[in-house]
Amino acid sequence: MPDSAFAAVARAARPLTDIEFCAWIGQAAPGDRLDYHRGFLGIDAMPGISKFPDKDRQRLAGLAAAAFRACESGLVHLVQQRLGPDRFIYLAIARPKPSATQIPLDRLLVEQKAA
């Protein structure tokens, strides 16, 4: 297995959804890295502040919530790398999967609230 410090970073060709993020976790090997957002996540996902259209902002908020729950469940490490003022790369780094405890997919996903 290659040294995880030199592992390639996967970057989606288009913005990811929470379901696609969870699918990546399901197939990722320990040390795999995913660039899941570039920008300023706290601002980009915030209603009333984000410059994203509402549909894109909601998708991003769902993705951020799924990433946080995956981290809390011990499935990924979440890191950010600064690109410049108010601009970051947000990375998920896959951890070894727990062998004894299964985490249901619905626990990782956010249910969309009706508008």
N, CA, C and O atoms as CSV, one atom per row, in Angstrom:
chain,resi,resn,atom,element,x,y,z
A,1,MET,N,N,0.854,-1.183,0.000
A,1,MET,CA,C,0.000,0.000,0.000
A,1,MET,C,C,0.893,1.237,0.000
A,1,MET,O,O,1.873,1.285,0.744
A,2,PRO,N,N,0.567,2.255,-0.836
A,2,PRO,CA,C,1.406,3.454,-0.889
A,2,PRO,C,C,1.281,4.266,0.388
A,2,PRO,O,O,0.279,4.189,1.099
A,3,ASP,N,N,2.314,5.044,0.662
A,3,ASP,CA,C,2.306,5.944,1.814
A,3,ASP,C,C,1.167,6.939,1.642
A,3,ASP,O,O,1.088,7.613,0.615
A,4,SER,N,N,0.272,7.042,2.644
A,4,SER,CA,C,-0.909,7.899,2.513
A,4,SER,C,C,-0.544,9.375,2.378
A,4,SER,O,O,-1.360,10.160,1.895
A,5,ALA,N,N,0.656,9.771,2.791
A,5,ALA,CA,C,1.062,11.160,2.642
A,5,ALA,C,C,1.215,11.526,1.166
A,5,ALA,O,O,1.169,12.702,0.805
A,6,PHE,N,N,1.398,10.514,0.316
A,6,PHE,CA,C,1.575,10.762,-1.105
A,6,PHE,C,C,0.404,10.253,-1.925
A,6,PHE,O,O,0.498,10.181,-3.150
A,7,ALA,N,N,-0.704,9.897,-1.272
A,7,ALA,CA,C,-1.872,9.385,-1.977
A,7,ALA,C,C,-2.467,10.472,-2.860
A,7,ALA,O,O,-2.475,11.650,-2.503
A,8,ALA,N,N,-2.960,10.059,-4.010
A,8,ALA,CA,C,-3.608,10.999,-4.920
A,8,ALA,C,C,-4.925,11.463,-4.326
A,8,ALA,O,O,-5.566,10.743,-3.559
A,9,VAL,N,N,-5.316,12.660,-4.686
A,9,VAL,CA,C,-6.570,13.224,-4.216
A,9,VAL,C,C,-7.573,13.155,-5.356
A,9,VAL,O,O,-7.329,13.673,-6.446
A,10,ALA,N,N,-8.712,12.506,-5.091
A,10,ALA,CA,C,-9.783,12.460,-6.085
A,10,ALA,C,C,-10.543,13.775,-6.036
A,10,ALA,O,O,-10.794,14.320,-4.960
A,11,ARG,N,N,-10.904,14.276,-7.199
A,11,ARG,CA,C,-11.698,15.494,-7.270
A,11,ARG,C,C,-12.817,15.252,-8.263
A,11,ARG,O,O,-12.581,14.871,-9.409
A,12,ALA,N,N,-14.040,15.479,-7.806
A,12,ALA,CA,C,-15.201,15.258,-8.652
A,12,ALA,C,C,-15.222,16.263,-9.801
A,12,ALA,O,O,-14.793,17.406,-9.648
A,13,ALA,N,N,-15.725,15.823,-10.949
A,13,ALA,CA,C,-15.831,16.692,-12.112
A,13,ALA,C,C,-16.935,17.737,-11.924
A,13,ALA,O,O,-16.938,18.776,-12.584
A,14,ARG,N,N,-17.858,17.451,-11.030
A,14,ARG,CA,C,-18.952,18.372,-10.726
A,14,ARG,C,C,-19.210,18.317,-9.221
A,14,ARG,O,O,-18.707,17.415,-8.552
A,15,PRO,N,N,-19.973,19.249,-8.676
A,15,PRO,CA,C,-20.240,19.224,-7.228
A,15,PRO,C,C,-20.918,17.918,-6.788
A,15,PRO,O,O,-21.824,17.421,-7.456
A,16,LEU,N,N,-20.466,17.381,-5.666
A,16,LEU,CA,C,-20.994,16.123,-5.136
A,16,LEU,C,C,-22.272,16.336,-4.337
A,16,LEU,O,O,-22.515,17.415,-3.797
A,17,THR,N,N,-23.082,15.286,-4.275
A,17,THR,CA,C,-24.221,15.259,-3.365
A,17,THR,C,C,-23.818,14.473,-2.128
A,17,THR,O,O,-22.770,13.827,-2.112
A,18,ASP,N,N,-24.645,14.527,-1.093
A,18,ASP,CA,C,-24.377,13.746,0.111
A,18,ASP,C,C,-24.366,12.246,-0.187
A,18,ASP,O,O,-23.573,11.506,0.395
A,19,ILE,N,N,-25.233,11.798,-1.080
A,19,ILE,CA,C,-25.296,10.368,-1.423
A,19,ILE,C,C,-24.029,9.941,-2.141
A,19,ILE,O,O,-23.495,8.869,-1.861
A,20,GLU,N,N,-23.533,10.768,-3.072
A,20,GLU,CA,C,-22.288,10.448,-3.777
A,20,GLU,C,C,-21.104,10.419,-2.809
A,20,GLU,O,O,-20.206,9.588,-2.944
A,21,PHE,N,N,-21.106,11.328,-1.837
A,21,PHE,CA,C,-20.057,11.343,-0.821
A,21,PHE,C,C,-20.077,10.028,-0.033
A,21,PHE,O,O,-19.030,9.422,0.192
A,22,CYS,N,N,-21.256,9.596,0.380
A,22,CYS,CA,C,-21.382,8.337,1.128
A,22,CYS,C,C,-20.964,7.138,0.279
A,22,CYS,O,O,-20.363,6.192,0.786
A,23,ALA,N,N,-21.286,7.182,-1.016
A,23,ALA,CA,C,-20.861,6.109,-1.915
A,23,ALA,C,C,-19.338,6.063,-2.007
A,23,ALA,O,O,-18.751,4.981,-2.049
A,24,TRP,N,N,-18.694,7.238,-2.040
A,24,TRP,CA,C,-17.232,7.273,-2.058
A,24,TRP,C,C,-16.678,6.630,-0.795
A,24,TRP,O,O,-15.729,5.849,-0.860
A,25,ILE,N,N,-17.263,6.951,0.350
A,25,ILE,CA,C,-16.806,6.350,1.615
A,25,ILE,C,C,-16.909,4.836,1.544
A,25,ILE,O,O,-16.007,4.124,1.985
A,26,GLY,N,N,-18.013,4.345,0.987
A,26,GLY,CA,C,-18.230,2.901,0.910
A,26,GLY,C,C,-17.180,2.161,0.108
A,26,GLY,O,O,-16.877,1.008,0.415
A,27,GLN,N,N,-16.618,2.789,-0.911
A,27,GLN,CA,C,-15.628,2.115,-1.755
A,27,GLN,C,C,-14.197,2.555,-1.483
A,27,GLN,O,O,-13.261,1.959,-2.015
A,28,ALA,N,N,-14.010,3.582,-0.668
A,28,ALA,CA,C,-12.662,4.131,-0.441
A,28,ALA,C,C,-11.812,3.207,0.413
A,28,ALA,O,O,-12.296,2.595,1.366
A,29,ALA,N,N,-10.551,3.116,0.061
A,29,ALA,CA,C,-9.568,2.383,0.860
A,29,ALA,C,C,-8.971,3.350,1.887
A,29,ALA,O,O,-8.945,4.559,1.657
A,30,PRO,N,N,-8.497,2.827,3.010
A,30,PRO,CA,C,-7.866,3.714,3.997
A,30,PRO,C,C,-6.764,4.557,3.349
A,30,PRO,O,O,-5.905,4.043,2.633
A,31,GLY,N,N,-6.813,5.864,3.619
A,31,GLY,CA,C,-5.823,6.783,3.053
A,31,GLY,C,C,-6.284,7.468,1.783
A,31,GLY,O,O,-5.693,8.473,1.384
A,32,ASP,N,N,-7.338,6.949,1.122
A,32,ASP,CA,C,-7.864,7.626,-0.059
A,32,ASP,C,C,-8.347,9.011,0.339
A,32,ASP,O,O,-8.854,9.208,1.444
A,33,ARG,N,N,-8.185,9.976,-0.573
A,33,ARG,CA,C,-8.555,11.370,-0.285
A,33,ARG,C,C,-9.544,11.871,-1.324
A,33,ARG,O,O,-9.446,11.558,-2.510
A,34,LEU,N,N,-10.495,12.655,-0.845
A,34,LEU,CA,C,-11.497,13.246,-1.724
A,34,LEU,C,C,-11.580,14.740,-1.468
A,34,LEU,O,O,-11.817,15.178,-0.343
A,35,ASP,N,N,-11.383,15.510,-2.514
A,35,ASP,CA,C,-11.558,16.968,-2.489
A,35,ASP,C,C,-13.054,17.184,-2.716
A,35,ASP,O,O,-13.526,17.091,-3.849
A,36,TYR,N,N,-13.810,17.474,-1.636
A,36,TYR,CA,C,-15.265,17.547,-1.774
A,36,TYR,C,C,-15.808,18.963,-1.875
A,36,TYR,O,O,-16.991,19.137,-2.167
A,37,HIS,N,N,-14.983,19.985,-1.642
A,37,HIS,CA,C,-15.432,21.363,-1.844
A,37,HIS,C,C,-14.226,22.292,-1.889
A,37,HIS,O,O,-13.219,22.076,-1.214
A,38,ARG,N,N,-14.359,23.332,-2.705
A,38,ARG,CA,C,-13.368,24.412,-2.736
A,38,ARG,C,C,-14.113,25.714,-2.552
A,38,ARG,O,O,-15.078,25.994,-3.263
A,39,GLY,N,N,-13.668,26.503,-1.604
A,39,GLY,CA,C,-14.307,27.776,-1.294
A,39,GLY,C,C,-14.192,28.045,0.190
A,39,GLY,O,O,-13.139,27.811,0.783
A,40,PHE,N,N,-15.253,28.531,0.795
A,40,PHE,CA,C,-15.316,28.779,2.240
A,40,PHE,C,C,-16.613,28.135,2.710
A,40,PHE,O,O,-17.672,28.763,2.692
A,41,LEU,N,N,-16.520,26.896,3.124
A,41,LEU,CA,C,-17.688,26.057,3.392
A,41,LEU,C,C,-18.681,26.690,4.357
A,41,LEU,O,O,-19.888,26.627,4.126
A,42,GLY,N,N,-18.194,27.297,5.431
A,42,GLY,CA,C,-19.085,27.908,6.416
A,42,GLY,C,C,-19.934,29.024,5.837
A,42,GLY,O,O,-21.070,29.226,6.265
A,43,ILE,N,N,-19.401,29.742,4.879
A,43,ILE,CA,C,-20.137,30.818,4.214
A,43,ILE,C,C,-20.957,30.258,3.046
A,43,ILE,O,O,-22.123,30.613,2.872
A,44,ASP,N,N,-20.344,29.392,2.259
A,44,ASP,CA,C,-20.993,28.876,1.053
A,44,ASP,C,C,-22.275,28.095,1.342
A,44,ASP,O,O,-23.166,28.045,0.494
A,45,ALA,N,N,-22.385,27.485,2.524
A,45,ALA,CA,C,-23.556,26.679,2.867
A,45,ALA,C,C,-24.568,27.430,3.733
A,45,ALA,O,O,-25.596,26.863,4.105
A,46,MET,N,N,-24.298,28.678,4.053
A,46,MET,CA,C,-25.142,29.439,4.984
A,46,MET,C,C,-26.245,30.210,4.258
A,46,MET,O,O,-25.959,30.998,3.357
A,47,PRO,N,N,-27.516,29.984,4.647
A,47,PRO,CA,C,-28.600,30.749,4.018
A,47,PRO,C,C,-28.432,32.244,4.277
A,47,PRO,O,O,-28.015,32.655,5.360
A,48,GLY,N,N,-28.760,33.044,3.278
A,48,GLY,CA,C,-28.692,34.490,3.420
A,48,GLY,C,C,-27.311,35.085,3.218
A,48,GLY,O,O,-27.183,36.291,3.008
A,49,ILE,N,N,-26.275,34.259,3.278
A,49,ILE,CA,C,-24.902,34.749,3.116
A,49,ILE,C,C,-24.270,34.175,1.853
A,49,ILE,O,O,-23.514,34.852,1.155
A,50,SER,N,N,-24.593,32.913,1.573
A,50,SER,CA,C,-24.009,32.219,0.430
A,50,SER,C,C,-24.319,32.936,-0.881
A,50,SER,O,O,-25.392,33.513,-1.056
A,51,LYS,N,N,-23.364,32.885,-1.784
A,51,LYS,CA,C,-23.567,33.434,-3.122
A,51,LYS,C,C,-24.088,32.355,-4.077
A,51,LYS,O,O,-24.358,32.637,-5.245
A,52,PHE,N,N,-24.228,31.118,-3.578
A,52,PHE,CA,C,-24.721,30.016,-4.400
A,52,PHE,C,C,-26.239,30.118,-4.546
A,52,PHE,O,O,-26.916,30.600,-3.638
A,53,PRO,N,N,-26.781,29.667,-5.684
A,53,PRO,CA,C,-28.235,29.553,-5.786
A,53,PRO,C,C,-28.743,28.617,-4.683
A,53,PRO,O,O,-28.017,27.726,-4.243
A,54,ASP,N,N,-29.976,28.814,-4.240
A,54,ASP,CA,C,-30.494,28.076,-3.090
A,54,ASP,C,C,-30.374,26.563,-3.254
A,54,ASP,O,O,-30.019,25.871,-2.299
A,55,LYS,N,N,-30.659,26.039,-4.436
A,55,LYS,CA,C,-30.558,24.585,-4.661
A,55,LYS,C,C,-29.126,24.098,-4.442
A,55,LYS,O,O,-28.913,23.069,-3.802
A,56,ASP,N,N,-28.153,24.827,-4.966
A,56,ASP,CA,C,-26.743,24.451,-4.801
A,56,ASP,C,C,-26.295,24.605,-3.352
A,56,ASP,O,O,-25.529,23.786,-2.843
A,57,ARG,N,N,-26.775,25.660,-2.688
A,57,ARG,CA,C,-26.430,25.880,-1.287
A,57,ARG,C,C,-26.978,24.750,-0.426
A,57,ARG,O,O,-26.286,24.271,0.473
A,58,GLN,N,N,-28.212,24.313,-0.684
A,58,GLN,CA,C,-28.803,23.210,0.078
A,58,GLN,C,C,-28.052,21.900,-0.166
A,58,GLN,O,O,-27.842,21.120,0.763
A,59,ARG,N,N,-27.646,21.657,-1.428
A,59,ARG,CA,C,-26.861,20.465,-1.736
A,59,ARG,C,C,-25.556,20.491,-0.956
A,59,ARG,O,O,-25.145,19.482,-0.383
A,60,LEU,N,N,-24.910,21.650,-0.940
A,60,LEU,CA,C,-23.640,21.788,-0.228
A,60,LEU,C,C,-23.819,21.610,1.278
A,60,LEU,O,O,-22.987,20.976,1.926
A,61,ALA,N,N,-24.887,22.158,1.838
A,61,ALA,CA,C,-25.157,21.987,3.269
A,61,ALA,C,C,-25.374,20.514,3.603
A,61,ALA,O,O,-24.896,20.037,4.633
A,62,GLY,N,N,-26.086,19.792,2.747
A,62,GLY,CA,C,-26.282,18.354,2.954
A,62,GLY,C,C,-24.978,17.582,2.871
A,62,GLY,O,O,-24.742,16.662,3.654
A,63,LEU,N,N,-24.134,17.957,1.922
A,63,LEU,CA,C,-22.816,17.334,1.773
A,63,LEU,C,C,-21.961,17.595,3.007
A,63,LEU,O,O,-21.327,16.677,3.528
A,64,ALA,N,N,-21.939,18.832,3.475
A,64,ALA,CA,C,-21.157,19.179,4.664
A,64,ALA,C,C,-21.643,18.407,5.886
A,64,ALA,O,O,-20.836,17.931,6.683
A,65,ALA,N,N,-22.960,18.283,6.034
A,65,ALA,CA,C,-23.512,17.542,7.170
A,65,ALA,C,C,-23.153,16.059,7.089
A,65,ALA,O,O,-22.823,15.447,8.105
A,66,ALA,N,N,-23.214,15.477,5.895
A,66,ALA,CA,C,-22.841,14.069,5.725
A,66,ALA,C,C,-21.362,13.866,6.033
A,66,ALA,O,O,-20.989,12.872,6.657
A,67,ALA,N,N,-20.516,14.801,5.598
A,67,ALA,CA,C,-19.078,14.700,5.877
A,67,ALA,C,C,-18.823,14.767,7.381
A,67,ALA,O,O,-18.010,14.006,7.905
A,68,PHE,N,N,-19.504,15.664,8.071
A,68,PHE,CA,C,-19.321,15.791,9.514
A,68,PHE,C,C,-19.761,14.510,10.235
A,68,PHE,O,O,-19.067,14.032,11.133
A,69,ARG,N,N,-20.904,13.961,9.843
A,69,ARG,CA,C,-21.379,12.719,10.489
A,69,ARG,C,C,-20.439,11.557,10.195
A,69,ARG,O,O,-20.213,10.711,11.060
A,70,ALA,N,N,-19.893,11.509,8.990
A,70,ALA,CA,C,-18.933,10.460,8.660
A,70,ALA,C,C,-17.683,10.582,9.527
A,70,ALA,O,O,-17.124,9.577,9.967
A,71,CYS,N,N,-17.255,11.803,9.766
A,71,CYS,CA,C,-16.105,12.043,10.642
A,71,CYS,C,C,-16.433,11.619,12.073
A,71,CYS,O,O,-15.647,10.927,12.720
A,72,GLU,N,N,-17.597,12.040,12.556
A,72,GLU,CA,C,-18.015,11.674,13.917
A,72,GLU,C,C,-18.151,10.165,14.079
A,72,GLU,O,O,-17.978,9.643,15.181
A,73,SER,N,N,-18.461,9.458,12.991
A,73,SER,CA,C,-18.616,7.997,13.020
A,73,SER,C,C,-17.283,7.277,12.838
A,73,SER,O,O,-17.241,6.047,12.857
A,74,GLY,N,N,-16.204,8.021,12.664
A,74,GLY,CA,C,-14.878,7.431,12.529
A,74,GLY,C,C,-14.570,6.885,11.146
A,74,GLY,O,O,-13.653,6.079,10.993
A,75,LEU,N,N,-15.326,7.312,10.131
A,75,LEU,CA,C,-15.108,6.795,8.780
A,75,LEU,C,C,-14.106,7.617,7.981
A,75,LEU,O,O,-13.443,7.086,7.090
A,76,VAL,N,N,-13.986,8.907,8.288
A,76,VAL,CA,C,-13.057,9.792,7.576
A,76,VAL,C,C,-12.441,10.781,8.543
A,76,VAL,O,O,-12.974,11.045,9.621
A,77,HIS,N,N,-11.309,11.321,8.132
A,77,HIS,CA,C,-10.738,12.514,8.755
A,77,HIS,C,C,-11.120,13.660,7.839
A,77,HIS,O,O,-11.088,13.507,6.618
A,78,LEU,N,N,-11.479,14.799,8.398
A,78,LEU,CA,C,-11.772,15.982,7.603
A,78,LEU,C,C,-10.663,17.006,7.814
A,78,LEU,O,O,-10.327,17.355,8.946
A,79,VAL,N,N,-10.108,17.474,6.720
A,79,VAL,CA,C,-9.051,18.483,6.770
A,79,VAL,C,C,-9.319,19.557,5.732
A,79,VAL,O,O,-10.053,19.352,4.765
A,80,GLN,N,N,-8.711,20.692,5.958
A,80,GLN,CA,C,-8.802,21.756,4.965
A,80,GLN,C,C,-7.414,22.300,4.722
A,80,GLN,O,O,-6.564,22.318,5.612
A,81,GLN,N,N,-7.205,22.742,3.497
A,81,GLN,CA,C,-5.937,23.339,3.106
A,81,GLN,C,C,-6.241,24.726,2.564
A,81,GLN,O,O,-7.094,24.887,1.692
A,82,ARG,N,N,-5.558,25.700,3.071
A,82,ARG,CA,C,-5.791,27.083,2.649
A,82,ARG,C,C,-5.199,27.320,1.265
A,82,ARG,O,O,-4.041,26.996,1.003
A,83,LEU,N,N,-6.016,27.890,0.388
A,83,LEU,CA,C,-5.565,28.273,-0.943
A,83,LEU,C,C,-5.216,29.747,-1.000
A,83,LEU,O,O,-4.339,30.157,-1.761
A,84,GLY,N,N,-5.906,30.546,-0.190
A,84,GLY,CA,C,-5.717,31.989,-0.179
A,84,GLY,C,C,-6.745,32.588,0.760
A,84,GLY,O,O,-7.410,31.858,1.495
A,85,PRO,N,N,-6.886,33.902,0.750
A,85,PRO,CA,C,-7.857,34.541,1.643
A,85,PRO,C,C,-9.269,34.001,1.402
A,85,PRO,O,O,-9.781,34.052,0.284
A,86,ASP,N,N,-9.880,33.491,2.452
A,86,ASP,CA,C,-11.258,32.981,2.416
A,86,ASP,C,C,-11.479,31.893,1.368
A,86,ASP,O,O,-12.591,31.748,0.859
A,87,ARG,N,N,-10.454,31.137,1.042
A,87,ARG,CA,C,-10.584,30.052,0.060
A,87,ARG,C,C,-9.778,28.849,0.529
A,87,ARG,O,O,-8.586,28.946,0.822
A,88,PHE,N,N,-10.473,27.699,0.589
A,88,PHE,CA,C,-9.881,26.469,1.101
A,88,PHE,C,C,-10.262,25.289,0.217
A,88,PHE,O,O,-11.249,25.340,-0.517
A,89,ILE,N,N,-9.465,24.224,0.296
A,89,ILE,CA,C,-9.833,22.916,-0.246
A,89,ILE,C,C,-10.271,22.094,0.963
A,89,ILE,O,O,-9.547,22.018,1.956
A,90,TYR,N,N,-11.432,21.486,0.888
A,90,TYR,CA,C,-11.934,20.623,1.957
A,90,TYR,C,C,-11.744,19.179,1.521
A,90,TYR,O,O,-12.253,18.757,0.483
A,91,LEU,N,N,-11.000,18.426,2.334
A,91,LEU,CA,C,-10.652,17.047,2.015
A,91,LEU,C,C,-11.240,16.078,3.030
A,91,LEU,O,O,-11.285,16.356,4.228
A,92,ALA,N,N,-11.684,14.947,2.529
A,92,ALA,CA,C,-12.044,13.811,3.379
A,92,ALA,C,C,-10.984,12.747,3.124
A,92,ALA,O,O,-10.677,12.438,1.973
A,93,ILE,N,N,-10.430,12.191,4.186
A,93,ILE,CA,C,-9.430,11.130,4.084
A,93,ILE,C,C,-10.027,9.889,4.720
A,93,ILE,O,O,-10.356,9.884,5.907
A,94,ALA,N,N,-10.165,8.832,3.920
A,94,ALA,CA,C,-10.800,7.597,4.393
A,94,ALA,C,C,-9.971,6.947,5.492
A,94,ALA,O,O,-8.746,6.856,5.404
A,95,ARG,N,N,-10.667,6.503,6.521
A,95,ARG,CA,C,-10.042,5.753,7.609
A,95,ARG,C,C,-10.356,4.277,7.419
A,95,ARG,O,O,-11.250,3.936,6.645
A,96,PRO,N,N,-9.639,3.392,8.111
A,96,PRO,CA,C,-10.010,1.977,8.041
A,96,PRO,C,C,-11.452,1.805,8.515
A,96,PRO,O,O,-11.880,2.419,9.493
A,97,LYS,N,N,-12.171,0.976,7.815
A,97,LYS,CA,C,-13.573,0.758,8.167
A,97,LYS,C,C,-13.671,-0.075,9.446
A,97,LYS,O,O,-12.912,-1.026,9.631
A,98,PRO,N,N,-14.610,0.286,10.329
A,98,PRO,CA,C,-14.798,-0.522,11.530
A,98,PRO,C,C,-15.281,-1.914,11.145
A,98,PRO,O,O,-16.151,-2.057,10.286
A,99,SER,N,N,-14.722,-2.929,11.774
A,99,SER,CA,C,-15.094,-4.295,11.403
A,99,SER,C,C,-16.302,-4.810,12.179
A,99,SER,O,O,-17.061,-5.622,11.651
A,100,ALA,N,N,-16.497,-4.366,13.400
A,100,ALA,CA,C,-17.561,-4.928,14.225
A,100,ALA,C,C,-18.865,-4.139,14.160
A,100,ALA,O,O,-19.940,-4.712,14.336
A,101,THR,N,N,-18.786,-2.856,13.916
A,101,THR,CA,C,-19.967,-2.008,13.951
A,101,THR,C,C,-20.292,-1.517,12.555
A,101,THR,O,O,-19.438,-0.966,11.860
A,102,GLN,N,N,-21.529,-1.723,12.155
A,102,GLN,CA,C,-21.965,-1.206,10.870
A,102,GLN,C,C,-22.710,0.091,11.107
A,102,GLN,O,O,-23.451,0.223,12.082
A,103,ILE,N,N,-22.514,1.043,10.220
A,103,ILE,CA,C,-23.177,2.340,10.331
A,103,ILE,C,C,-24.193,2.433,9.197
A,103,ILE,O,O,-23.816,2.434,8.025
A,104,PRO,N,N,-25.486,2.511,9.542
A,104,PRO,CA,C,-26.492,2.580,8.483
A,104,PRO,C,C,-26.348,3.841,7.640
A,104,PRO,O,O,-26.021,4.910,8.157
A,105,LEU,N,N,-26.594,3.706,6.335
A,105,LEU,CA,C,-26.493,4.827,5.410
A,105,LEU,C,C,-27.397,5.972,5.824
A,105,LEU,O,O,-27.016,7.135,5.689
A,106,ASP,N,N,-28.588,5.669,6.325
A,106,ASP,CA,C,-29.525,6.738,6.679
A,106,ASP,C,C,-29.009,7.590,7.829
A,106,ASP,O,O,-29.442,8.731,7.992
A,107,ARG,N,N,-28.096,7.059,8.625
A,107,ARG,CA,C,-27.499,7.848,9.704
A,107,ARG,C,C,-26.544,8.903,9.162
A,107,ARG,O,O,-26.314,9.928,9.804
A,108,LEU,N,N,-25.989,8.651,7.977
A,108,LEU,CA,C,-25.045,9.583,7.383
A,108,LEU,C,C,-25.730,10.649,6.528
A,108,LEU,O,O,-25.172,11.723,6.298
A,109,LEU,N,N,-26.923,10.349,6.068
A,109,LEU,CA,C,-27.607,11.263,5.157
A,109,LEU,C,C,-28.534,12.198,5.904
A,109,LEU,O,O,-29.095,11.847,6.942
A,110,VAL,N,N,-28.685,13.376,5.368
A,110,VAL,CA,C,-29.596,14.379,5.946
A,110,VAL,C,C,-30.893,14.301,5.177
A,110,VAL,O,O,-30.885,14.282,3.946
A,111,GLU,N,N,-31.995,14.257,5.874
A,111,GLU,CA,C,-33.279,14.314,5.198
A,111,GLU,C,C,-33.544,15.760,4.791
A,111,GLU,O,O,-33.384,16.681,5.592
A,112,GLN,N,N,-33.940,15.940,3.573
A,112,GLN,CA,C,-34.249,17.281,3.069
A,112,GLN,C,C,-35.564,17.742,3.681
A,112,GLN,O,O,-36.553,17.009,3.674
A,113,LYS,N,N,-35.570,18.955,4.209
A,113,LYS,CA,C,-36.798,19.536,4.739
A,113,LYS,C,C,-37.578,20.182,3.603
A,113,LYS,O,O,-36.999,20.760,2.682
A,114,ALA,N,N,-38.884,20.078,3.682
A,114,ALA,CA,C,-39.726,20.704,2.659
A,114,ALA,C,C,-39.571,22.214,2.718
A,114,ALA,O,O,-39.515,22.801,3.799
A,115,ALA,N,N,-39.504,22.823,1.578
A,115,ALA,CA,C,-39.304,24.287,1.532
A,115,ALA,C,C,-40.551,25.032,1.873
A,115,ALA,O,O,-40.553,26.263,1.880
